[in-house]
Amino acid sequence: MNPLLFAAAALAGGIGAGLRYLVDVGVARLLGTRYPWGVLVINLTGSFVLGLITGGFPAAAFVVGAGLLGGYTTFSTAMLDTVALWRDGSSRAAAFNAAGMLLLGVLAAVAGLALGAALAG
């Protein structure tokens, strides 16, 4: 692999991690912390953007996908939040978080792929 491409992906991953923190904190300020809305927003926007990049700009997929979005999205936090909701007695919220994250994430990726393909023409 090209060392410059690898370095760009690593730098983009750090930026993505910082962006994830900012989005999570911002969404929590707007919507509160009773439900992990920030992680939902992060994973859905990440799924959409990865679809967009993959569908329309595949040359950028490694740096943006593996780098930026790899640092930005967070499946493990989503699953930990699901367990925390369940343990706190919020079984409906836990079920929505697990199933909703998957279904909405797939829909976001499909929408991103479609838009990317349309933009690439």
C-alpha positions in Angstrom: 0.0 0.0 0.0 1.1 3.5 -0.7 2.5 5.0 2.6 1.0 8.4 1.8 -2.5 6.9 1.4 -2.0 5.0 4.6 -1.0 8.1 6.4 -3.9 10.0 5.0 -6.3 7.3 6.2 -4.7 7.4 9.7 -5.0 11.2 9.9 -8.6 11.0 8.6 -9.4 8.4 11.3 -8.2 10.8 14.0 -10.3 13.6 12.6 -13.3 11.2 12.4 -12.9 10.3 16.1 -12.8 13.9 17.1 -15.9 14.6 14.9 -17.7 11.7 16.6 -17.1 13.3 20.0 -18.4 16.7 18.9 -21.5 15.3 17.2 -22.3 13.1 20.2 -21.9 16.0 22.7 -23.9 18.3 20.4 -26.8 15.9 19.9 -26.9 15.2 23.7 -27.2 18.9 24.4 -30.1 19.2 21.9 -32.0 16.0 22.7 -30.8 14.9 26.2 -29.1 11.8 27.4 -32.0 9.5 28.2 -31.5 7.7 24.9 -28.2 7.6 22.9 -29.4 9.8 20.1 -25.9 11.0 19.3 -24.7 7.5 18.5 -27.7 6.9 16.3 -27.0 10.1 14.4 -23.4 9.3 14.1 -23.9 5.8 12.7 -26.7 6.8 10.3 -24.8 9.7 8.9 -21.7 7.5 8.6 -23.7 4.8 6.8 -25.1 7.4 4.4 -21.7 9.0 3.7 -20.0 5.6 3.2 -22.7 4.7 0.7 -22.3 8.0 -1.0 -18.6 7.7 -1.3 -18.7 4.0 -2.4 -21.5 4.7 -5.0 -20.1 7.9 -6.5 -16.5 8.4 -5.6 -14.8 5.0 -5.1 -11.3 6.4 -5.4 -11.9 8.2 -2.0 -13.3 5.1 -0.4 -10.2 4.0 1.5 -9.3 7.4 3.1 -12.9 8.5 3.7 -14.3 5.0 4.4 -11.6 3.2 6.4 -10.1 6.4 7.7 -12.6 9.2 8.5 -15.7 7.1 8.8 -13.8 4.3 10.6 -12.9 6.8 13.3 -16.4 8.5 13.2 -18.8 5.6 13.4 -19.1 3.4 16.4 -20.8 0.0 16.3 -19.3 -1.1 19.6 -20.7 2.0 21.5 -24.1 1.4 19.9 -24.1 -2.2 21.2 -22.9 -1.1 24.7 -25.7 1.5 24.8 -28.2 -1.2 23.9 -27.0 -3.3 26.9 -27.1 -0.3 29.2 -30.6 0.5 28.2 -31.7 -3.1 28.8 -30.0 -3.2 32.2 -31.7 0.0 33.2 -35.1 -1.6 32.5 -35.7 0.2 29.2 -36.3 -2.9 27.1 -38.3 -1.0 24.4 -35.5 1.5 24.0 -32.9 -1.3 23.9 -34.9 -3.1 21.2 -35.3 0.1 19.2 -31.6 0.8 19.5 -30.5 -2.6 18.3 -33.1 -3.2 15.5 -33.5 0.5 14.6 -29.8 1.1 14.3 -29.5 -1.9 11.9 -32.6 -1.1 9.8 -32.0 2.6 9.6 -28.3 2.1 8.9 -29.1 -0.1 6.0 -31.6 2.4 4.6 -29.1 5.3 5.0 -26.4 3.3 3.2 -28.9 2.5 0.3 -29.8 6.2 0.1 -26.1 7.2 0.0 -25.3 4.6 -2.7 -28.2 5.8 -4.8 -27.2 9.5 -4.5 -23.5 8.7 -5.1 -24.4 6.8 -8.2 -26.6 9.6 -9.4 -23.9 12.2 -8.8 -21.3 10.1 -10.6 -23.7 9.8 -13.5 
